[in-house]
Amino acid sequence: VQLQAYGGGLVQAGGSLRLSCAASGRTFSTYVMGWFRQAPGKERELVAAVHRSGGITVYSGSVKGRFTVSRDNAKNTVYLQMNILKPEDTAVYYCAAKSSSGRYYYDYEYDYWGQGTLVTVSS
């Protein structure tokens, strides 16, 4: 599976962005999809994950209620709608795919990674 994330950019605090991640291949629906982020000097962390059918979603505590993860298996695409953005959301955002269930928070569980897209939130 090849993943390509896009949609990042510069936004003011309180604004919104939607990230997209397009996947190649015919097996997209068999993967759990995750969004991770890495800020300068910090470890990579899970932002959100969505199960294969889209019926189960997981969020980090810092984004719950502000971000929404979704997927369209017909389009081989996963989305991250980010609202009420804060300067601390500034990071490179990565999409990732894994074939196993559970353990959403561990980046080493993910098999495939996109190239990352930069989100910068100004105060």
Z-matrix of the N, CA and C atoms (Angstrom, degrees):
N
C 1 1.461
C 2 1.530 1 108.84
N 3 1.304 2 116.04 1 130.49
C 4 1.461 3 120.84 2 173.92
C 5 1.519 4 108.24 3 -108.95
N 6 1.325 5 115.47 4 135.33
C 7 1.450 6 121.32 5 -175.77
C 8 1.519 7 110.05 6 -120.17
N 9 1.316 8 116.19 7 139.95
C 10 1.457 9 120.84 8 176.76
C 11 1.510 10 108.76 9 -134.78
N 12 1.325 11 115.08 10 115.30
C 13 1.454 12 121.64 11 179.47
C 14 1.517 13 110.15 12 -95.77
N 15 1.320 14 116.05 13 143.51
C 16 1.458 15 120.63 14 177.37
C 17 1.526 16 109.09 15 -154.78
N 18 1.318 17 114.33 16 168.65
C 19 1.458 18 119.66 17 178.27
C 20 1.517 19 114.19 18 111.68
N 21 1.323 20 117.85 19 -3.68
C 22 1.442 21 119.60 20 178.90
C 23 1.519 22 111.73 21 -71.00
N 24 1.321 23 115.23 22 172.26
C 25 1.452 24 119.59 23 179.94
C 26 1.509 25 110.90 24 166.54
N 27 1.323 26 114.38 25 -167.58
C 28 1.459 27 122.18 26 179.76
C 29 1.524 28 109.07 27 -101.81
N 30 1.314 29 115.75 28 129.92
C 31 1.452 30 120.34 29 -179.73
C 32 1.525 31 109.02 30 -142.80
N 33 1.308 32 116.52 31 151.05
C 34 1.457 33 120.21 32 177.36
C 35 1.530 34 110.29 33 -79.14
N 36 1.298 35 115.02 34 154.38
C 37 1.458 36 120.33 35 176.03
C 38 1.529 37 110.01 36 -55.03
N 39 1.316 38 115.09 37 137.44
C 40 1.454 39 120.74 38 -176.68
C 41 1.513 40 113.89 39 92.44
N 42 1.309 41 116.29 40 -11.76
C 43 1.458 42 120.74 41 -178.81
C 44 1.514 43 112.89 42 -84.76
N 45 1.337 44 114.74 43 -173.34
C 46 1.465 45 121.70 44 -176.16
C 47 1.521 46 110.66 45 -132.21
N 48 1.312 47 114.16 46 153.60
C 49 1.457 48 122.49 47 171.67
C 50 1.517 49 107.77 48 -145.56
N 51 1.309 50 115.70 49 152.80
C 52 1.462 51 119.76 50 171.99
C 53 1.512 52 108.98 51 -122.72
N 54 1.297 53 115.35 52 121.48
C 55 1.451 54 121.36 53 174.70
C 56 1.519 55 109.80 54 -93.41
N 57 1.310 56 114.79 55 146.62
C 58 1.458 57 120.87 56 175.79
C 59 1.521 58 108.81 57 -127.34
N 60 1.301 59 115.05 58 152.95
C 61 1.459 60 120.55 59 176.81
C 62 1.514 61 107.12 60 -138.84
N 63 1.312 62 115.37 61 114.39
C 64 1.458 63 121.32 62 -179.34
C 65 1.518 64 109.65 63 -96.71
N 66 1.317 65 115.24 64 135.04
C 67 1.463 66 120.90 65 -178.42
C 68 1.515 67 110.39 66 -114.39
N 69 1.304 68 114.98 67 144.31
C 70 1.459 69 120.15 68 174.51
C 71 1.517 70 109.39 69 -90.60
N 72 1.314 71 116.64 70 166.63
C 73 1.460 72 119.72 71 174.90
C 74 1.504 73 113.32 72 92.02
N 75 1.314 74 114.68 73 167.15
C 76 1.454 75 121.32 74 -175.11
C 77 1.511 76 112.84 75 -100.04
N 78 1.323 77 117.75 76 1.49
C 79 1.455 78 120.42 77 -173.55
C 80 1.517 79 112.74 78 -108.73
N 81 1.317 80 116.85 79 20.14
C 82 1.471 81 120.98 80 -175.40
C 83 1.523 82 111.12 81 -54.55
N 84 1.315 83 116.81 82 -41.00
C 85 1.461 84 120.24 83 -174.88
C 86 1.528 85 113.14 84 -68.50
N 87 1.308 86 117.65 85 -10.69
C 88 1.466 87 120.16 86 179.00
C 89 1.528 88 112.80 87 -90.28
N 90 1.328 89 116.77 88 -1.83
C 91 1.466 90 121.01 89 -176.92
C 92 1.521 91 111.76 90 -107.22
N 93 1.301 92 113.99 91 139.58
C 94 1.465 93 120.37 92 163.98
C 95 1.521 94 106.83 93 -76.11
N 96 1.298 95 116.67 94 135.48
C 97 1.464 96 121.07 95 -177.85
C 98 1.519 97 110.47 96 -113.28
N 99 1.317 98 114.60 97 138.40
C 100 1.453 99 119.54 98 179.73
C 101 1.516 100 111.60 99 -129.82
N 102 1.309 101 115.03 100 153.80
C 103 1.461 102 122.75 101 170.16
C 104 1.523 103 107.10 102 -114.96
N 105 1.311 104 115.55 103 126.77
C 106 1.457 105 122.43 104 176.07
C 107 1.519 106 108.38 105 -118.34
N 108 1.314 107 115.66 106 164.17
C 109 1.453 108 119.71 107 173.37
C 110 1.519 109 109.52 108 -143.12
N 111 1.321 110 113.60 109 153.93
C 112 1.453 111 119.73 110 176.81
C 113 1.512 112 109.14 111 -138.75
N 114 1.301 113 115.02 112 117.06
C 115 1.457 114 121.65 113 176.95
C 116 1.528 115 108.53 114 -91.50
N 117 1.328 116 117.47 115 157.65
C 118 1.466 117 120.10 116 180.00
C 119 1.516 118 111.55 117 -56.12
N 120 1.320 119 116.22 118 129.48
C 121 1.452 120 121.20 119 177.83
C 122 1.505 121 115.15 120 77.18
N 123 1.328 122 116.73 121 5.59
C 124 1.459 123 119.84 122 -178.62
C 125 1.520 124 110.60 123 -121.55
N 126 1.313 125 115.02 124 162.14
C 127 1.454 126 119.87 125 177.47
C 128 1.531 127 110.20 126 -77.83
N 129 1.311 128 114.45 127 156.56
C 130 1.449 129 119.61 128 175.80
C 131 1.526 130 109.11 129 -69.83
N 132 1.325 131 115.28 130 137.94
C 133 1.449 132 119.69 131 -177.01
C 134 1.527 133 110.45 132 -135.13
N 135 1.323 134 114.11 133 149.68
C 136 1.464 135 118.40 134 175.62
C 137 1.521 136 109.95 135 -70.39
N 138 1.323 137 115.38 136 135.73
C 139 1.455 138 121.43 137 173.04
C 140 1.525 139 109.48 138 -98.79
N 141 1.332 140 115.52 139 -50.73
C 142 1.462 141 120.34 140 -178.36
C 143 1.523 142 108.93 141 -160.55
N 144 1.312 143 115.12 142 155.61
C 145 1.455 144 120.59 143 176.06
C 146 1.519 145 108.72 144 -142.29
N 147 1.324 146 114.95 145 153.26
C 148 1.461 147 119.98 146 -179.73
C 149 1.523 148 108.20 147 -135.85
N 150 1.323 149 114.57 148 135.29
C 151 1.445 150 120.02 149 -177.34
C 152 1.520 151 110.27 150 -73.84
N 153 1.318 152 115.99 151 176.25
C 154 1.456 153 121.30 152 -169.23
C 155 1.518 154 113.88 153 -57.47
N 156 1.317 155 117.35 154 -43.42
C 157 1.457 156 120.67 155 -177.34
C 158 1.513 157 112.53 156 -88.59
N 159 1.327 158 115.83 157 -8.63
C 160 1.458 159 120.27 158 -176.99
C 161 1.513 160 113.43 159 89.87
N 162 1.323 161 116.74 160 -2.53
C 163 1.453 162 119.85 161 -175.30
C 164 1.510 163 114.71 162 -79.48
N 165 1.309 164 117.28 163 -17.18
C 166 1.469 165 121.24 164 179.30
C 167 1.518 166 108.37 165 -121.79
N 168 1.321 167 115.82 166 128.78
C 169 1.454 168 121.09 167 177.25
C 170 1.517 169 109.45 168 -128.83
N 171 1.297 170 115.17 169 150.80
C 172 1.463 171 123.06 170 -179.21
C 173 1.518 172 107.50 171 -132.42
N 174 1.336 173 116.23 172 140.06
C 175 1.467 174 120.85 173 -179.59
C 176 1.520 175 110.26 174 -133.78
N 177 1.310 176 115.06 175 151.02
C 178 1.446 177 118.52 176 169.07
C 179 1.524 178 108.24 177 -74.93
N 180 1.298 179 115.67 178 155.54
C 181 1.447 180 119.74 179 -177.88
C 182 1.522 181 113.50 180 -62.82
N 183 1.317 182 116.21 181 -29.20
C 184 1.462 183 119.54 182 -175.99
C 185 1.520 184 113.59 183 -74.50
N 186 1.326 185 117.68 184 -16.54
C 187 1.468 186 119.69 185 -178.40
C 188 1.521 187 112.87 186 -117.43
N 189 1.312 188 117.07 187 -9.12
C 190 1.462 189 119.86 188 -176.92
C 191 1.517 190 110.23 189 -59.29
N 192 1.323 191 114.67 190 131.49
C 193 1.458 192 120.01 191 -177.90
C 194 1.513 193 113.36 192 92.14
N 195 1.321 194 117.68 193 -15.37
C 196 1.466 195 121.22 194 178.44
C 197 1.524 196 111.93 195 -113.21
N 198 1.300 197 117.35 196 -33.84
C 199 1.463 198 122.65 197 -178.42
C 200 1.519 199 109.98 198 -107.87
N 201 1.329 200 115.14 199 149.44
C 202 1.459 201 121.02 200 176.00
C 203 1.524 202 109.52 201 -134.67
N 204 1.317 203 115.61 202 126.11
C 205 1.459 204 121.15 203 177.05
C 206 1.524 205 108.57 204 -101.21
N 207 1.319 206 115.97 205 140.17
C 208 1.456 207 121.13 206 177.89
C 209 1.515 208 108.75 207 -151.52
N 210 1.310 209 115.29 208 168.06
C 211 1.462 210 119.19 209 179.51
C 212 1.515 211 109.54 210 -145.16
N 213 1.322 212 113.82 211 153.42
C 214 1.453 213 121.56 212 175.18
C 215 1.525 214 105.81 213 -125.93
N 216 1.318 215 116.05 214 100.36
C 217 1.463 216 119.03 215 -175.62
C 218 1.524 217 112.45 216 -67.92
N 219 1.314 218 116.63 217 -25.18
C 220 1.462 219 119.40 218 177.50
C 221 1.524 220 111.43 219 -69.02
N 222 1.325 221 115.89 220 -26.72
C 223 1.465 222 120.71 221 -179.50
C 224 1.526 223 112.18 222 -104.94
N 225 1.325 224 116.76 223 3.36
C 226 1.473 225 120.28 224 -178.65
C 227 1.525 226 112.01 225 53.35
N 228 1.301 227 116.46 226 43.61
C 229 1.457 228 120.50 227 -173.86
C 230 1.529 229 110.25 228 -136.58
N 231 1.323 230 114.61 229 140.72
C 232 1.460 231 121.23 230 172.54
C 233 1.523 232 107.40 231 -118.47
N 234 1.316 233 115.86 232 145.81
C 235 1.457 234 121.91 233 -174.98
C 236 1.530 235 110.68 234 -122.68
N 237 1.310 236 114.35 235 155.43
C 238 1.456 237 120.65 236 170.83
C 239 1.520 238 107.01 237 -135.24
N 240 1.317 239 115.92 238 105.41
C 241 1.458 240 121.24 239 175.95
C 242 1.517 241 107.75 240 -87.09
N 243 1.310 242 116.01 241 121.86
C 244 1.459 243 121.47 242 -176.48
C 245 1.518 244 109.05 243 -116.82
N 246 1.301 245 115.71 244 117.32
C 247 1.461 246 122.23 245 179.89
C 248 1.516 247 110.41 246 -117.75
N 249 1.309 248 114.94 247 162.86
C 250 1.475 249 121.96 248 179.40
C 251 1.528 250 109.10 249 47.86
N 252 1.293 251 115.82 250 53.16
C 253 1.464 252 120.88 251 -176.62
C 254 1.524 253 110.84 252 -67.52
N 255 1.319 254 114.11 253 145.60
C 256 1.461 255 122.53 254 -178.60
C 257 1.531 256 108.70 255 -121.30
N 258 1.319 257 117.53 256 155.73
C 259 1.473 258 119.15 257 177.40
C 260 1.522 259 112.77 258 -54.87
N 261 1.313 260 117.70 259 -31.93
C 262 1.464 261 120.34 260 179.78
C 263 1.523 262 113.26 261 -72.61
N 264 1.323 263 117.72 262 -5.78
C 265 1.459 264 120.96 263 173.36
C 266 1.530 265 111.64 264 -83.06
N 267 1.318 266 116.65 265 -6.38
C 268 1.460 267 120.41 266 179.40
C 269 1.522 268 110.38 267 -61.38
N 270 1.332 269 115.78 268 124.74
C 271 1.458 270 120.93 269 -176.61
C 272 1.520 271 108.68 270 -178.33
N 273 1.320 272 114.56 271 169.69
C 274 1.460 273 120.19 272 166.41
C 275 1.528 274 106.63 273 -88.20
N 276 1.312 275 115.53 274 127.71
C 277 1.454 276 121.80 275 -178.34
C 278 1.523 277 109.50 276 -103.58
N 279 1.324 278 115.02 277 133.20
C 280 1.460 279 122.14 278 -178.83
C 281 1.521 280 109.89 279 -121.43
N 282 1.314 281 115.49 280 141.85
C 283 1.452 282 118.32 281 168.27
C 284 1.530 283 107.87 282 -100.70
N 285 1.307 284 115.47 283 152.35
C 286 1.460 285 121.19 284 -176.46
C 287 1.515 286 109.32 285 -148.20
N 288 1.315 287 115.08 286 156.33
C 289 1.464 288 120.92 287 -178.65
C 290 1.519 289 110.01 288 -130.30
N 291 1.328 290 114.69 289 142.04
C 292 1.457 291 118.57 290 175.15
C 293 1.511 292 110.32 291 -139.57
N 294 1.306 293 115.73 292 148.87
C 295 1.456 294 120.13 293 -176.80
C 296 1.526 295 112.52 294 -89.69
N 297 1.313 296 117.71 295 -21.15
C 298 1.454 297 120.21 296 -178.20
C 299 1.525 298 110.20 297 -89.24
N 300 1.314 299 115.78 298 159.52
C 301 1.466 300 121.41 299 178.76
C 302 1.529 301 110.39 300 -93.64
N 303 1.305 302 115.92 301 161.32
C 304 1.453 303 120.49 302 176.19
C 305 1.515 304 112.78 303 72.03
N 306 1.337 305 115.30 304 -175.71
C 307 1.474 306 123.06 305 176.78
C 308 1.519 307 110.33 306 49.08
N 309 1.299 308 116.57 307 47.78
C 310 1.467 309 121.37 308 -173.55
C 311 1.517 310 112.43 309 -67.25
N 312 1.336 311 117.49 310 -28.59
C 313 1.453 312 121.57 311 -169.23
C 314 1.520 313 114.39 312 -80.53
N 315 1.330 314 117.05 313 -10.26
C 316 1.466 315 120.28 314 -172.29
C 317 1.516 316 110.44 315 -97.93
N 318 1.315 317 118.12 316 115.43
C 319 1.464 318 119.49 317 -175.32
C 320 1.524 319 111.86 318 -64.71
N 321 1.333 320 117.90 319 -27.88
C 322 1.458 321 119.43 320 -178.68
C 323 1.530 322 112.46 321 -70.78
N 324 1.325 323 116.57 322 -11.50
C 325 1.460 324 120.22 323 177.56
C 326 1.525 325 111.98 324 -79.05
N 327 1.325 326 117.41 325 -14.63
C 328 1.456 327 121.48 326 -175.01
C 329 1.518 328 110.21 327 -89.55
N 330 1.309 329 114.64 328 138.14
C 331 1.463 330 121.49 329 -172.55
C 332 1.528 331 113.25 330 -91.71
N 333 1.314 332 116.85 331 -31.96
C 334 1.463 333 121.11 332 -174.76
C 335 1.527 334 109.62 333 -132.13
N 336 1.321 335 114.53 334 146.10
C 337 1.465 336 121.09 335 -177.02
C 338 1.518 337 110.70 336 -134.20
N 339 1.330 338 114.44 337 143.68
C 340 1.453 339 120.51 338 170.83
C 341 1.521 340 109.64 339 -84.93
N 342 1.316 341 116.17 340 179.52
C 343 1.456 342 121.68 341 -172.57
C 344 1.517 343 113.81 342 -84.40
N 345 1.312 344 119.35 343 -12.65
C 346 1.454 345 121.27 344 -179.91
C 347 1.516 346 112.81 345 93.63
N 348 1.309 347 114.98 346 145.80
C 349 1.461 348 121.77 347 175.83
C 350 1.525 349 107.34 348 -136.49
N 351 1.322 350 116.02 349 136.09
C 352 1.462 351 121.12 350 -173.04
C 353 1.520 352 110.83 351 -86.47
N 354 1.310 353 115.12 352 130.26
C 355 1.462 354 122.43 353 173.31
C 356 1.527 355 107.49 354 -116.10
N 357 1.319 356 115.55 355 124.53
C 358 1.458 357 121.34 356 178.81
C 359 1.514 358 108.48 357 -122.41
N 360 1.326 359 115.54 358 123.56
C 361 1.457 360 121.06 359 -179.55
C 362 1.524 361 107.98 360 -113.01
N 363 1.306 362 115.92 361 118.15
C 364 1.457 363 120.83 362 -179.20
C 365 1.525 364 110.49 363 -92.68
N 366 1.313 365 114.13 364 148.47
C 367 1.479 366 119.05 365 -178.19
C 368 1.513 367 111.17 366 -90.65
